[in-house]
Amino acid sequence: MALLTLLALLVGPILVLFLLVGLAAVHLGEGGPRAELGLVARPEADEEEREAIRAFLDRLFGEEEDLGA
């Protein structure tokens, strides 16, 4: 039981710190931690980067084929 209490006392403040940092990032307009991980689309992504990604995916999965015909 003492070990569980010690674990709660150590982990609790760390979780609160992560919550406060995340809320501060959203409040300051940085988009929060999801934007830092690249999980949010960036509207300012340039066309060259998009073309490079398309070319990579085309090489990886092959050209898009017309399956309806």
C-alpha positions in Angstrom: 0.0 0.0 0.0 2.9 2.4 0.8 4.4 1.7 -2.6 1.1 2.6 -4.3 0.9 5.8 -2.3 4.5 6.7 -3.2 3.8 6.0 -6.9 0.7 8.3 -6.8 2.7 11.1 -5.2 5.3 10.9 -7.9 3.1 10.5 -10.9 0.4 12.9 -10.0 2.4 16.1 -10.2 4.0 15.0 -13.5 0.6 14.5 -15.0 -0.5 17.9 -13.8 2.6 19.5 -15.3 1.9 17.9 -18.7 -1.7 19.1 -18.5 -0.6 22.7 -17.7 2.0 22.7 -20.5 -0.6 21.5 -23.0 -3.1 24.0 -21.9 -0.6 26.8 -22.1 0.5 25.8 -25.6 -3.1 25.8 -26.8 -3.8 29.1 -25.1 -0.7 30.7 -26.7 -1.9 29.6 -30.1 0.8 27.0 -30.7 -1.8 24.2 -31.4 -0.8 22.1 -28.4 1.3 18.9 -28.4 -0.6 17.3 -31.3 0.7 20.0 -33.6 4.2 19.5 -32.4 4.0 15.9 -33.3 2.8 16.7 -36.8 -0.6 15.2 -36.3 -2.3 18.5 -37.4 -2.2 19.4 -41.0 -0.2 22.6 -41.7 -2.0 24.8 -44.3 1.4 26.5 -45.1 3.0 23.2 -46.3 4.6 24.0 -49.6 3.8 22.3 -52.9 7.3 20.7 -53.3 6.8 18.8 -50.1 3.4 17.6 -51.2 4.8 16.4 -54.5 7.7 14.6 -52.8 5.2 12.8 -50.5 3.0 11.9 -53.5 6.0 10.6 -55.4 7.1 8.5 -52.5 3.6 7.0 -52.0 3.4 6.3 -55.7 6.7 4.4 -55.6 5.6 2.6 -52.4 2.1 1.6 -53.5 2.3 1.9 -57.3 0.5 4.2 -59.6 -3.2 4.7 -59.0 -5.1 2.3 -61.3 -8.6 2.7 -62.6 -10.4 -0.2 -61.0 -13.9 0.8 -62.3 -13.2 0.1 -66.0 
